[in-house]
């Protein structure tokens, strides 16, 4: 598993009005933006190449992962060269591509077809941050992939009243944290197939792009990755794994604040 896609082109409507000027992926956490932690997780999991999908108003993300030669020169000039190391990005090859219009997660992932080629790949949603002292979230999924050589979805147990906001699987129980996926429904309004929702991390085989290219708009008039997964389920096996460690959805203000407070307590 060498390649990953980070889709970061959305409008951030859950966090308005601040996302009019600051992408939610750049929300600060202990002096680093949220997306920095996502890239670090990918690198710690063995990823060597990352494609970040941005929109026209997300140039701040591109700038962040670029070198600032002016800043480095200034720090050297004022005898603060020791701070240059703090400006460095994670050691990984990063490419960027623009999504012209936010037409859904499926549309964003489809843009990565040429980058991925014929390899299995990871997807990390930048809203979802995981912290585990033993093993990064993505690395946990890669372990499942290496055992079963099948598509893998990260899962979380969600209260029934909130399942309408997620892609929800129908499962076959394997162990306490591992399930075989038999079906998936995007944002079920009634009768969700289980209380297990997809949780921001995916490992998919490249055949998903064939499904994405045939996809028609689904929930919200967007191209939903969940609908492409549903199609691929007809031909390929999917597993779902509940990840260990703490999880925070920074698109939810209360969870972002909780994360900041916990990180401060660890200082």
Backbone as numpy.savetxt, mean C-alpha at the origin, in Angstrom:
# Nx Ny Nz CAx CAy CAz Cx Cy Cz
10.70 -12.05 -4.98 9.84 -10.87 -4.98 10.74 -9.63 -4.98
10.83 -8.98 -6.13 11.78 -7.88 -6.25 11.12 -6.53 -6.55
9.86 -6.54 -7.00 9.22 -5.29 -7.42 7.96 -5.01 -6.62
7.68 -3.72 -6.44 6.48 -3.31 -5.71 5.90 -2.04 -6.31
4.59 -1.90 -6.16 3.88 -0.70 -6.59 3.28 -0.04 -5.36
3.45 1.28 -5.27 2.82 2.08 -4.23 1.90 3.09 -4.91
0.58 2.88 -4.88 -0.34 3.83 -5.51 -0.58 5.04 -4.61
-0.21 6.21 -5.08 -0.31 7.42 -4.25 -0.92 8.58 -5.03
-1.91 8.27 -5.87 -2.46 9.30 -6.75 -3.83 9.80 -6.32
-4.38 9.27 -5.24 -5.73 9.64 -4.84 -5.83 11.08 -4.34
-7.05 11.55 -4.21 -7.30 12.93 -3.80 -7.22 13.12 -2.29
-7.23 12.06 -1.52 -7.18 12.20 -0.07 -8.42 12.87 0.50
-9.59 12.51 -0.02 -10.82 13.19 0.38 -11.16 13.00 1.85
-10.69 11.89 2.44 -11.00 11.66 3.86 -10.30 12.68 4.76
-9.25 13.32 4.23 -8.44 14.21 5.07 -8.51 15.67 4.65
-9.52 16.03 3.85 -9.71 17.44 3.51 -9.97 18.25 4.78
-9.55 19.54 4.84 -9.01 20.33 3.73 -7.49 20.28 3.57
-6.76 19.67 4.52 -5.30 19.75 4.47 -4.75 19.11 3.21
-5.43 18.09 2.66 -4.92 17.41 1.48 -5.09 18.23 0.21
-5.68 19.42 0.31 -5.66 20.34 -0.83 -4.23 20.76 -1.15
-3.37 20.79 -0.13 -2.00 21.28 -0.33 -0.93 20.27 0.07
-1.26 19.31 0.96 -0.28 18.31 1.41 -0.84 16.92 1.16
-0.19 16.12 0.32 -0.66 14.75 0.13 -0.65 13.99 1.45
-1.65 13.14 1.67 -1.69 12.41 2.93 -0.47 11.50 3.08
0.10 11.10 1.95 1.31 10.27 2.01 2.49 11.03 2.62
2.38 12.36 2.68 3.44 13.19 3.25 3.13 13.64 4.67
2.07 13.13 5.27 1.78 13.48 6.66 2.96 13.09 7.53
3.43 13.99 8.40 4.64 13.71 9.17 4.41 12.74 10.33
5.36 11.84 10.50 5.38 10.91 11.63 6.81 10.88 12.14
7.04 11.54 13.27 8.38 11.58 13.87 9.43 12.11 12.89
9.09 13.18 12.19 10.06 13.83 11.32 10.20 13.22 9.93
9.49 12.14 9.65 9.51 11.53 8.32 8.08 11.41 7.81
7.87 11.55 6.50 6.52 11.40 5.98 6.09 9.95 5.98
4.79 9.74 5.99 4.24 8.38 6.07 4.80 7.48 4.97
4.92 8.01 3.75 5.36 7.16 2.64 6.80 6.69 2.81
7.59 7.41 3.58 8.96 6.97 3.87 8.92 5.62 4.59
8.00 5.47 5.55 7.88 4.21 6.28 7.42 3.07 5.35
6.57 3.40 4.39 6.10 2.40 3.44 7.27 1.90 2.59
8.08 2.82 2.09 9.24 2.44 1.29 10.24 1.65 2.13
10.45 2.07 3.36 11.35 1.32 4.25 10.86 -0.11 4.46
9.56 -0.27 4.64 8.99 -1.62 4.80 9.28 -2.48 3.57
9.10 -1.88 2.40 9.38 -2.63 1.16 10.85 -3.04 1.09
11.75 -2.12 1.39 13.19 -2.41 1.33 13.56 -3.49 2.34
13.04 -3.39 3.56 13.33 -4.39 4.59 12.77 -5.77 4.24
11.80 -5.80 3.31 11.21 -7.06 2.87 11.89 -7.63 1.63
12.95 -6.96 1.17 13.71 -7.47 0.04 13.36 -6.88 -1.30
12.48 -5.88 -1.35 12.11 -5.25 -2.61 13.28 -4.41 -3.12
13.55 -4.51 -4.42 14.68 -3.80 -5.03 14.25 -2.66 -5.96
13.01 -2.72 -6.48 12.51 -1.69 -7.39 11.08 -1.33 -7.01
10.81 -0.03 -6.96 9.49 0.45 -6.56 8.97 1.41 -7.61
7.69 1.25 -7.96 6.99 2.22 -8.80 5.97 2.93 -7.94
6.12 4.25 -7.82 5.14 5.06 -7.09 4.26 5.78 -8.10
2.96 5.58 -7.98 2.01 6.18 -8.90 1.48 7.45 -8.26
1.68 8.56 -8.95 1.30 9.86 -8.41 0.34 10.56 -9.37
-0.21 11.66 -8.91 -1.04 12.52 -9.77 -0.35 13.87 -9.91
-0.95 14.75 -10.67 -0.33 16.03 -11.00 -0.02 16.86 -9.76
-0.82 16.72 -8.72 -0.63 17.53 -7.51 0.19 16.81 -6.44
0.91 15.76 -6.83 1.70 15.01 -5.85 3.20 15.15 -6.11
3.61 16.27 -6.71 5.04 16.47 -6.98 5.88 16.50 -5.71
5.26 16.81 -4.59 5.97 16.83 -3.31 6.58 15.46 -3.00
5.89 14.39 -3.39 6.41 13.04 -3.16 7.65 12.80 -4.01
7.59 13.22 -5.27 8.74 13.05 -6.16 9.94 13.83 -5.63
9.69 15.06 -5.21 10.77 15.89 -4.67 11.39 15.27 -3.43
10.56 14.67 -2.60 11.07 14.11 -1.35 12.10 13.01 -1.60
11.84 12.19 -2.59 12.75 11.06 -2.85 13.89 11.43 -3.79
13.99 12.69 -4.16 15.10 13.19 -4.96 16.15 13.79 -4.02
17.38 13.87 -4.50 18.42 14.55 -3.72 18.23 16.06 -3.82
18.53 16.75 -2.74 18.52 18.21 -2.74 19.96 18.69 -2.67
20.54 18.92 -3.85 21.95 19.32 -3.89 22.16 20.68 -3.23
21.17 21.57 -3.37 21.28 22.88 -2.75 21.34 22.75 -1.23
20.47 21.91 -0.66 20.47 21.71 0.78 21.78 21.09 1.25
22.26 20.09 0.51 23.52 19.46 0.90 24.68 20.46 0.87
24.69 21.34 -0.14 25.75 22.35 -0.23 25.65 23.32 0.93
24.42 23.71 1.28 24.23 24.63 2.40 24.70 24.01 3.72
24.31 22.76 3.95 24.70 22.10 5.20 26.22 21.97 5.31
26.86 21.70 4.18 28.33 21.62 4.17 28.94 22.99 4.48
28.36 24.02 3.88 28.88 25.38 4.03 28.81 25.87 5.48
27.75 25.46 6.19 27.57 25.94 7.57 28.03 24.90 8.59
28.90 24.00 8.15 29.49 22.99 9.03 28.45 22.09 9.70
27.42 21.75 8.92 26.41 20.81 9.41 26.30 19.61 8.47
27.46 19.25 7.90 27.48 18.15 6.95 27.00 16.84 7.54
27.07 16.70 8.87 26.61 15.46 9.51 25.10 15.26 9.33
24.38 16.34 8.99 22.94 16.23 8.81 22.55 15.73 7.42
23.51 15.69 6.50 23.20 15.24 5.13 22.66 13.82 5.13
23.19 13.00 6.02 22.73 11.61 6.10 21.24 11.54 6.41
20.72 12.50 7.18 19.31 12.49 7.53 18.42 12.81 6.34
18.99 13.41 5.29 18.19 13.76 4.12 18.13 12.63 3.10
18.87 11.55 3.35 18.95 10.46 2.37 17.66 9.65 2.34
17.28 9.19 1.16 16.13 8.31 1.00 16.55 6.86 1.19
15.61 5.95 1.42 15.96 4.53 1.50 16.69 4.06 0.24
17.59 3.12 0.40 18.44 2.66 -0.68 17.69 1.67 -1.57
16.95 2.20 -2.53 16.17 1.37 -3.45 15.93 2.18 -4.72
15.78 1.49 -5.84 15.49 2.16 -7.11 14.02 2.51 -7.16
13.71 3.80 -7.33 12.32 4.26 -7.36 12.03 4.93 -8.70
10.91 4.53 -9.32 10.41 5.19 -10.51 9.04 5.79 -10.19
8.63 6.74 -11.02 7.34 7.39 -10.84 6.58 7.38 -12.16
5.26 7.29 -12.04 4.39 7.45 -13.20 3.14 8.18 -12.74
2.59 9.02 -13.64 1.41 9.79 -13.28 0.14 9.08 -13.72
-0.84 9.08 -12.84 -2.19 8.67 -13.20 -2.95 9.95 -13.57
-3.32 10.11 -14.84 -3.92 11.37 -15.28 -5.19 11.74 -14.54
-5.99 10.75 -14.21 -7.25 11.02 -13.53 -7.51 9.88 -12.55
-7.95 10.19 -11.33 -8.16 9.18 -10.30 -9.41 8.35 -10.63
-9.20 7.24 -11.31 -10.31 6.38 -11.71 -10.34 5.07 -10.94
-9.71 5.07 -9.77 -9.78 3.88 -8.93 -8.45 3.18 -8.79
-8.36 2.34 -7.76 -7.13 1.61 -7.48 -6.76 0.67 -8.63
-7.76 0.05 -9.23 -7.48 -0.85 -10.35 -6.85 -0.13 -11.52
-7.33 1.07 -11.81 -6.76 1.87 -12.90 -5.32 2.25 -12.58
-5.05 2.60 -11.32 -3.69 2.97 -10.93 -2.73 1.79 -11.10
-3.13 0.63 -10.60 -2.25 -0.55 -10.69 -2.01 -0.94 -12.14
-3.00 -0.77 -12.98 -2.87 -1.12 -14.39 -1.72 -0.37 -15.05
-1.42 0.83 -14.57 -0.33 1.62 -15.13 1.04 0.97 -14.90
1.12 0.02 -13.98 2.40 -0.61 -13.67 2.72 -1.84 -14.49
1.92 -2.15 -15.52 2.11 -3.38 -16.27 3.50 -3.48 -16.87
3.97 -2.42 -17.54 5.29 -2.48 -18.19 6.40 -2.57 -17.15
6.25 -1.88 -16.04 7.25 -1.92 -14.97 7.36 -3.33 -14.38
6.25 -3.99 -14.18 6.25 -5.30 -13.53 6.71 -6.40 -14.48
6.28 -6.36 -15.75 6.64 -7.43 -16.67 5.92 -8.72 -16.32
6.65 -9.83 -16.26 6.02 -11.13 -16.02 6.37 -11.70 -14.65
6.60 -10.82 -13.69 6.99 -11.25 -12.34 5.83 -11.07 -11.35
5.77 -11.90 -10.32 4.87 -11.59 -9.21 5.36 -10.32 -8.53
4.46 -9.58 -7.93 4.84 -8.28 -7.38 4.00 -7.95 -6.16
4.46 -6.95 -5.42 3.75 -6.51 -4.22 3.07 -5.17 -4.47
1.99 -4.94 -3.73 1.32 -3.64 -3.68 1.26 -3.23 -2.22
1.66 -1.99 -1.95 1.57 -1.44 -0.59 0.75 -0.17 -0.65
-0.40 -0.16 0.00 -1.22 1.04 0.05 -0.67 1.98 1.12
-0.40 3.23 0.77 0.29 4.12 1.71 -0.56 4.64 2.84
-1.88 4.41 2.81 -2.73 4.77 3.96 -2.45 3.87 5.15
-2.03 2.64 4.88 -1.94 1.60 5.90 -0.50 1.41 6.35
-0.23 1.77 7.61 1.10 1.60 8.17 1.08 0.47 9.20
2.08 -0.39 9.11 2.21 -1.52 10.02 3.54 -1.42 10.76
3.50 -1.74 12.04 4.71 -1.74 12.84 4.79 -3.05 13.61
5.84 -3.82 13.34 6.08 -5.09 14.00 7.56 -5.21 14.29
7.92 -5.44 15.53 9.33 -5.48 15.90 10.05 -6.70 15.36
9.29 -7.71 14.95 9.91 -8.97 14.51 10.04 -9.06 12.99
8.99 -8.70 12.27 9.03 -8.88 10.81 8.11 -7.88 10.13
8.59 -7.17 9.08 7.72 -6.22 8.37 6.48 -6.91 7.80
5.41 -6.13 7.66 4.15 -6.68 7.17 4.31 -7.35 5.81
4.96 -6.67 4.88 5.11 -7.25 3.54 5.94 -8.53 3.58
6.94 -8.57 4.42 7.76 -9.77 4.54 6.93 -10.96 5.02
5.95 -10.70 5.88 5.06 -11.77 6.33 4.28 -12.35 5.15
3.80 -11.47 4.25 3.07 -11.95 3.07 3.99 -12.72 2.13
5.22 -12.23 1.98 6.17 -12.91 1.10 6.45 -14.32 1.61
6.49 -14.50 2.92 6.68 -15.84 3.49 5.55 -16.77 3.05
4.31 -16.26 3.06 3.17 -17.07 2.63 3.30 -17.38 1.14
3.68 -16.39 0.35 3.86 -16.62 -1.09 4.92 -17.69 -1.35
6.02 -17.62 -0.64 7.10 -18.58 -0.85 6.69 -20.00 -0.47
5.76 -20.14 0.45 5.28 -21.47 0.83 4.28 -22.03 -0.17
3.42 -21.16 -0.70 2.30 -21.64 -1.52 2.40 -21.24 -3.00
3.27 -20.28 -3.32 3.44 -19.82 -4.71 2.09 -19.40 -5.32
1.33 -18.69 -4.53 0.01 -18.21 -4.96 -0.15 -16.75 -4.56
-1.17 -16.11 -5.12 -1.51 -14.74 -4.74 -1.83 -14.68 -3.25
-1.47 -13.57 -2.61 -1.69 -13.43 -1.16 -2.25 -12.04 -0.85
-3.26 -11.99 0.01 -3.86 -10.74 0.46 -3.67 -10.60 1.97
-3.32 -9.41 2.42 -3.31 -9.12 3.86 -4.75 -8.92 4.32
-5.07 -9.45 5.50 -6.44 -9.39 6.01 -6.47 -8.78 7.41
-7.63 -8.24 7.75 -7.90 -7.83 9.12 -9.35 -8.15 9.44
-9.62 -8.43 10.72 -10.99 -8.63 11.16 -11.62 -7.27 11.44
-12.80 -7.04 10.86 -13.45 -5.73 10.91 -14.86 -5.90 11.48
-15.29 -4.94 12.27 -16.65 -4.97 12.80 -17.65 -4.91 11.65
-18.78 -5.59 11.84 -19.77 -5.71 10.76 -20.21 -4.37 10.19
-20.36 -3.36 11.05 -20.87 -2.08 10.57 -19.87 -1.33 9.69
-18.62 -1.77 9.71 -17.59 -1.10 8.90 -17.20 -1.87 7.64
-17.73 -3.07 7.47 -17.34 -3.90 6.33 -17.72 -3.27 4.99
-18.71 -2.38 5.00 -19.16 -1.73 3.76 -18.10 -0.82 3.17
-17.02 -0.58 3.91 -15.95 0.29 3.42 -14.75 -0.48 2.87
-14.83 -1.80 2.79 -13.67 -2.62 2.44 -14.00 -3.64 1.36
-12.94 -4.21 0.80 -13.08 -5.45 0.04 -13.10 -6.60 1.04
-14.13 -7.44 0.98 -14.34 -8.48 1.99 -14.30 -9.85 1.33
-13.59 -10.80 1.96 -13.42 -12.11 1.35 -14.43 -13.12 1.90
-14.68 -14.15 1.10 -15.30 -15.38 1.58 -14.16 -16.36 1.75
-14.06 -16.98 2.91 -12.86 -17.70 3.26 -13.09 -19.19 3.51
-12.00 -19.94 3.36 -11.92 -21.31 3.83 -10.81 -21.36 4.87
-11.14 -21.74 6.09 -10.20 -21.69 7.20 -9.06 -22.68 7.00
-7.83 -22.21 7.21 -6.66 -23.09 7.18 -6.00 -23.13 8.55
-5.72 -21.96 9.12 -5.14 -21.88 10.46 -5.60 -20.59 11.10
-5.07 -20.28 12.29 -5.52 -19.09 13.02 -5.33 -17.80 12.23
-4.33 -17.76 11.38 -4.05 -16.51 10.67 -4.04 -16.67 9.15
-4.28 -17.87 8.65 -4.21 -18.12 7.21 -5.52 -18.69 6.69
-5.96 -18.14 5.55 -7.21 -18.57 4.94 -7.02 -18.76 3.44
-7.81 -19.63 2.86 -7.90 -19.72 1.41 -9.10 -18.88 0.97
-8.89 -18.03 -0.03 -9.94 -17.11 -0.47 -10.77 -17.78 -1.56
-12.08 -17.84 -1.37 -12.96 -18.44 -2.38 -13.76 -17.39 -3.14
-13.87 -16.18 -2.57 -14.59 -15.10 -3.25 -14.21 -13.79 -2.57
-14.50 -12.68 -3.24 -14.23 -11.36 -2.68 -15.27 -10.38 -3.21
-15.73 -9.48 -2.34 -16.76 -8.52 -2.70 -16.27 -7.13 -2.30
-16.38 -6.17 -3.21 -15.97 -4.80 -2.93 -17.09 -4.04 -2.24
-16.82 -3.55 -1.04 -17.73 -2.69 -0.27 -19.17 -3.24 -0.26
-19.36 -4.41 0.34 -20.71 -5.00 0.36 -21.68 -4.15 1.19
-22.80 -3.79 0.60 -23.79 -2.97 1.31 -24.61 -3.81 2.27
-24.84 -5.07 1.91 -25.57 -6.00 2.77 -24.93 -7.38 2.68
-25.13 -8.18 3.68 -24.70 -9.58 3.71 -23.24 -9.78 3.31
-22.30 -9.16 4.01 -20.88 -9.41 3.70 -20.55 -10.88 3.88
-19.66 -11.42 3.04 -19.36 -12.85 3.09 -18.60 -13.30 4.33
-17.99 -12.38 5.06 -17.27 -12.70 6.30 -16.98 -11.39 7.02
-16.19 -11.46 8.06 -15.71 -10.24 8.73 -14.24 -10.00 8.45
-13.73 -10.59 7.36 -12.32 -10.47 6.99 -12.18 -9.54 5.79
-11.51 -8.41 6.01 -11.35 -7.39 4.97 -9.90 -7.31 4.52
-9.71 -6.96 3.26 -8.37 -6.78 2.72 -7.75 -5.53 3.36
-6.45 -5.63 3.64 -5.83 -4.67 4.56 -4.54 -4.06 4.04
-4.55 -3.52 2.82 -3.47 -2.64 2.39 -2.20 -3.26 1.86
-2.10 -4.58 1.82 -0.92 -5.25 1.27 -1.37 -6.41 0.39
-0.72 -6.56 -0.76 -1.08 -7.60 -1.72 0.20 -8.17 -2.32
0.17 -9.45 -2.65 1.15 -10.04 -3.57 0.34 -10.69 -4.68
0.58 -10.24 -5.90 -0.22 -10.69 -7.03 0.67 -11.19 -8.15
0.16 -12.16 -8.88 0.84 -12.64 -10.08 0.51 -11.70 -11.25
1.36 -11.66 -12.27 1.18 -10.66 -13.33 -0.08 -10.84 -14.17
-0.72 -12.00 -14.07 -1.97 -12.20 -14.81 -3.07 -11.24 -14.36
-2.87 -10.59 -13.22 -3.87 -9.61 -12.76 -4.03 -8.49 -13.78
-2.99 -8.20 -14.56 -3.08 -7.10 -15.52 -4.05 -7.43 -16.66
-4.13 -8.70 -17.05 -5.11 -9.11 -18.06 -6.52 -8.86 -17.55
-6.75 -9.17 -16.27 -8.06 -8.92 -15.68 -8.35 -7.43 -15.57
-7.35 -6.65 -15.22 -7.53 -5.20 -15.10 -7.87 -4.57 -16.45
-7.26 -5.07 -17.53 -7.51 -4.50 -18.86 -8.92 -4.79 -19.36
-9.54 -5.85 -18.84 -10.90 -6.20 -19.25 -11.95 -5.61 -18.32
-11.50 -4.93 -17.28 -12.39 -4.48 -16.22 -13.28 -3.33 -16.65
-14.50 -3.34 -16.17 -15.43 -2.23 -16.34 -15.62 -1.53 -15.00
-15.99 -0.26 -15.01 -16.17 0.46 -13.74 -17.12 -0.27 -12.81
-16.75 -0.29 -11.52 -17.56 -0.96 -10.51 -18.03 0.02 -9.47
-17.83 -0.32 -8.19 -18.27 0.52 -7.08 -17.73 1.94 -7.21
-18.61 2.93 -7.10 -18.21 4.33 -7.20 -17.85 4.76 -8.59
-18.17 3.94 -9.61 -17.83 4.28 -10.99 -16.35 4.16 -11.28
-15.59 3.47 -10.41 -14.15 3.34 -10.56 -13.76 1.92 -10.94
-12.54 1.78 -11.43 -12.00 0.45 -11.70 -11.43 -0.09 -10.40
-12.07 -1.11 -9.87 -11.72 -1.64 -8.56 -10.77 -2.83 -8.69
-9.66 -2.76 -7.98 -8.73 -3.89 -7.95 -9.43 -5.14 -7.44
-10.33 -4.97 -6.49 -11.08 -6.10 -5.94 -11.81 -6.86 -7.04
-12.40 -6.14 -8.00 -13.13 -6.81 -9.09 -12.20 -7.61 -9.98
-10.99 -7.11 -10.20 -10.00 -7.87 -10.99 -9.56 -9.11 -10.23
-9.37 -8.98 -8.92 -9.02 -10.15 -8.10 -10.13 -11.19 -8.18
-11.37 -10.75 -8.15 -12.52 -11.66 -8.25 -12.46 -12.46 -9.56
-12.07 -11.79 -10.64 -11.93 -12.49 -11.92 -10.77 -13.47 -11.90
-9.64 -13.06 -11.34 -8.47 -13.94 -11.30 -8.70 -15.15 -10.41
-9.59 -15.03 -9.44 -9.93 -16.15 -8.57 -10.53 -17.33 -9.34
-11.08 -17.05 -10.50 -11.66 -18.13 -11.31 -10.59 -19.07 -11.83
-9.35 -18.58 -11.95 -8.27 -19.36 -12.54 -7.09 -19.62 -11.60
-6.95 -18.80 -10.57 -5.78 -18.93 -9.71 -6.19 -18.96 -8.24
-5.29 -19.49 -7.43 -5.52 -19.61 -5.99 -5.07 -18.34 -5.28
-5.85 -17.94 -4.29 -5.52 -16.81 -3.43 -5.53 -17.27 -1.97
-4.56 -16.78 -1.23 -4.56 -16.96 0.22 -4.71 -15.60 0.89
-5.23 -15.61 2.10 -5.31 -14.39 2.90 -4.64 -14.62 4.22
-3.89 -13.65 4.68 -3.13 -13.79 5.92 -3.38 -12.60 6.84
-3.71 -12.86 8.10 -3.84 -11.80 9.09 -2.45 -11.48 9.61
-2.04 -10.23 9.46 -0.68 -9.83 9.81 -0.56 -9.57 11.31
0.63 -9.82 11.84 0.90 -9.49 13.22 1.41 -8.05 13.31
1.40 -7.49 14.50 1.89 -6.13 14.69 0.76 -5.12 14.71
1.11 -3.88 15.00 0.13 -2.80 15.08 -0.14 -2.22 13.70
-1.41 -1.91 13.44 -1.82 -1.36 12.15 -2.53 -0.03 12.38
-2.20 0.96 11.53 -2.82 2.28 11.62 -3.22 2.74 10.22
-4.46 3.17 10.08 -4.96 3.77 8.85 -4.85 5.28 9.01
-3.85 5.90 8.39 -3.63 7.33 8.61 -4.67 8.19 7.91
-5.53 7.58 7.09 -6.65 8.32 6.52 -7.73 8.60 7.55
-7.67 7.90 8.69 -8.60 8.13 9.80 -7.89 9.00 10.83
-8.42 10.16 11.08 -7.74 11.13 11.95 -7.41 10.53 13.32
-8.36 9.76 13.88 -8.14 9.21 15.21 -6.99 8.21 15.23
-6.81 7.45 14.15 -5.72 6.48 14.10 -4.38 7.17 13.83
-4.41 8.23 13.04 -3.18 9.00 12.82 -2.69 9.61 14.13
-3.61 10.19 14.90 -3.24 10.78 16.19 -2.74 9.70 17.15
-3.41 8.55 17.15 -2.98 7.43 18.01 -1.56 7.00 17.66
-1.27 6.95 16.36 0.07 6.56 15.93 1.12 7.56 16.41
0.83 8.84 16.26 1.78 9.88 16.71 2.04 9.75 18.20
0.99 9.56 18.98 1.14 9.46 20.43 1.98 8.23 20.80
1.74 7.12 20.13 2.50 5.91 20.44 3.96 6.06 20.06
4.22 6.68 18.92 5.60 6.88 18.50 6.33 7.81 19.47
5.63 8.84 19.96 6.22 9.75 20.93 6.58 9.03 22.23
5.73 8.10 22.63 5.97 7.35 23.87 7.16 6.40 23.75
7.50 6.04 22.51 8.63 5.14 22.29 9.96 5.87 22.22
9.92 7.20 22.18 11.16 7.99 22.08 12.05 7.78 23.30
